[in-house]
Amino acid sequence: MTKIIIFMVILVIITDAFVFKVLSRKKIYPPQSIVIDPLKITIQDIDRMQDGSDFEEYLYRLFLALGYNYAYKTQGSRDFGSDLVFTDREGYRNVVQTKRYSNPVGLVAVQEVYSSMRYYRAKRSMVISSNHYTSACEELAGHNAVKLHNRSDLINIIDLYKLGEIHKAKDIIELEPRIILDSWDNYSNKVIKKDFKAEKRLVAKK
């Protein structure tokens, strides 16, 4: 009988200790979703964003605020090279690659967004960056009619939106891209970099 009483006392103590631990534990609340208000965001806020997804979300909300009703954000894991899609004032569908980089953007951005045009059945493509672009990126964009919006363009768009100059902000977004036209007649004069070592290896193998 004594053993039963001792066992019951121990059980009560253990139960009380467990209940106290559970009740005293601080509640852990899930992190609140970040609300991105285009009217409050500055270029400095963009520079402080943790990753590119916040920048994508900001531009998506900015495009909606500018009146692009047919704008949407693509699925993150399988975007096929485009982060945003919108229809401009002429009725053309545009694909957008967004880059919040601390360094100049390379030509991969142009390759990705240009290749996504057929998938999204878009007529135009562009890259919007919080930085600038490498010369190789600008050259490839020029040959493929991809519009490059750099940091200065982004700041101007933000400022015009906050001033209520919606049409002027859209004018910058919808500017025609810089196009490099090469005539096939002059193609023989174009310098193409070749891997001569590969050619030598091929000859040696024969």
C-alpha positions in Angstrom: 0.0 0.0 0.0 2.8 2.3 0.9 4.5 1.7 -2.5 1.2 2.6 -4.3 1.0 5.9 -2.4 4.6 6.7 -3.2 4.1 5.9 -6.8 1.0 8.1 -6.9 2.8 11.0 -5.3 5.7 10.7 -7.8 3.2 10.6 -10.7 1.4 13.7 -9.5 4.7 15.5 -9.1 5.8 14.5 -12.7 2.4 15.5 -14.1 2.5 18.9 -12.3 6.0 19.6 -13.6 5.0 18.8 -17.1 1.9 21.0 -17.0 3.8 23.8 -15.5 6.5 23.6 -18.3 3.8 23.6 -21.0 1.9 26.5 -19.5 5.0 28.6 -18.9 6.3 28.1 -22.4 6.2 31.3 -24.5 3.9 31.2 -27.4 5.7 31.2 -30.7 3.9 33.2 -33.3 4.5 32.7 -37.0 6.4 35.6 -38.6 4.1 38.2 -40.0 4.1 38.5 -43.8 5.9 41.6 -45.0 3.5 44.1 -46.5 5.3 46.0 -49.3 3.7 49.4 -50.0 5.2 50.9 -53.2 4.4 54.4 -51.8 6.7 53.8 -48.8 9.6 51.9 -50.5 12.7 53.8 -51.5 15.8 52.7 -53.4 17.6 52.4 -50.0 14.9 50.0 -48.9 15.4 47.9 -52.0 19.1 47.8 -51.3 18.4 46.4 -47.8 16.0 43.7 -49.0 17.1 40.2 -48.0 16.7 38.5 -51.3 15.4 38.9 -54.8 12.0 37.6 -54.0 11.2 40.8 -52.0 12.3 42.8 -55.0 10.0 40.8 -57.3 7.1 41.3 -54.9 7.8 45.0 -54.8 7.9 45.4 -58.6 4.7 43.3 -58.9 2.9 45.7 -56.5 4.4 48.7 -58.2 3.1 47.6 -61.6 -0.4 47.0 -60.2 -0.2 50.5 -58.6 0.8 52.0 -61.9 -2.4 50.6 -63.4 -1.1 47.5 -65.2 -4.2 45.4 -64.5 -2.9 42.4 -66.4 0.3 42.1 -64.4 1.1 39.0 -62.5 4.1 37.4 -60.7 5.2 34.0 -62.0 5.7 30.9 -59.9 9.0 31.0 -58.1 10.4 27.5 -58.7 9.5 27.2 -62.4 9.3 30.7 -63.8 11.2 29.7 -67.0 13.3 32.8 -66.9 10.6 35.5 -66.2 9.7 36.9 -62.8 6.8 39.1 -63.9 4.5 39.3 -66.8 2.4 42.4 -67.8 0.5 43.9 -70.7 1.6 47.3 -71.8 -0.6 50.2 -73.0 -0.3 49.0 -76.6 -1.6 45.6 -75.7 1.6 43.8 -75.9 2.6 41.2 -73.4 6.0 41.7 -71.7 8.1 39.4 -69.7 10.4 40.8 -67.0 13.5 39.5 -65.3 14.2 41.2 -62.0 17.7 41.5 -60.5 18.4 43.0 -57.1 22.2 42.7 -57.3 25.0 44.5 -55.5 27.2 43.9 -58.6 26.5 44.7 -62.3 24.1 42.2 -63.9 25.6 39.8 -66.4 24.3 38.4 -69.7 22.6 35.4 -68.1 19.6 37.7 -67.3 19.2 38.6 -70.9 19.5 34.9 -72.0 16.8 33.8 -69.5 14.2 36.5 -70.1 14.7 36.3 -73.9 14.2 32.5 -73.9 11.1 32.9 -71.8 9.2 35.0 -74.4 8.0 32.0 -76.4 6.8 30.2 -73.3 4.7 33.1 -72.1 3.8 34.1 -75.7 5.2 37.6 -75.1 6.1 40.2 -77.6 8.6 42.1 -75.6 11.1 41.4 -72.8 13.1 43.4 -70.3 15.3 43.3 -67.3 14.8 45.6 -64.3 17.8 45.9 -62.0 18.7 47.9 -58.8 22.3 48.0 -60.3 23.9 48.4 -63.7 24.9 46.0 -66.5 28.1 44.5 -67.8 29.1 45.5 -71.3 28.5 41.9 -72.5 25.0 42.0 -71.1 24.3 45.3 -72.9 25.7 44.0 -76.1 23.6 40.8 -76.0 20.5 42.8 -75.1 21.0 45.1 -78.0 21.2 42.2 -80.5 18.0 40.6 -79.1 16.0 43.8 -78.5 15.8 43.2 -74.7 15.2 46.4 -72.8 17.5 47.0 -69.9 16.3 49.2 -67.0 19.2 50.2 -64.7 19.3 51.7 -61.3 18.8 55.2 -62.6 15.7 54.1 -64.5 14.3 52.4 -61.4 14.8 55.5 -59.3 13.1 57.7 -61.9 10.1 55.3 -62.1 9.8 55.2 -58.3 10.0 59.0 -58.0 7.5 59.6 -60.8 5.0 57.2 -59.3 5.2 58.9 -55.9 4.6 62.2 -57.6 1.5 60.9 -59.3 3.1 61.1 -62.7 1.8 57.7 -63.7 2.0 58.2 -67.5 5.6 59.4 -67.3 6.6 56.4 -65.2 5.0 54.1 -67.8 6.8 55.9 -70.5 10.1 54.9 -69.0 9.0 51.3 -68.5 7.8 51.0 -72.0 10.7 52.7 -73.7 11.9 51.0 -76.8 15.1 48.9 -76.3 18.5 49.9 -77.6 18.9 47.7 -80.7 22.1 46.8 -82.4 21.6 46.1 -86.1 24.2 44.1 -87.9 24.0 43.7 -91.7 24.8 40.2 -93.0 26.7 41.9 -95.8 29.2 43.2 -93.2 29.2 40.0 -91.2 32.6 39.0 -92.6 34.1 42.0 -90.8 32.7 41.0 -87.5 35.3 39.5 -85.1 34.1 36.2 -83.7 36.2 34.8 -80.8 37.1 31.2 -81.5 38.5 28.5 -79.3 41.6 27.8 -81.3 42.9 25.3 -78.7 39.9 23.1 -79.4 40.6 23.2 -83.2 44.2 22.2 -82.5 43.1 19.3 -80.4 40.8 18.2 -83.1 43.6 18.3 -85.7 46.0 16.5 -83.4 43.4 13.8 -82.8 43.1 13.1 -86.5 
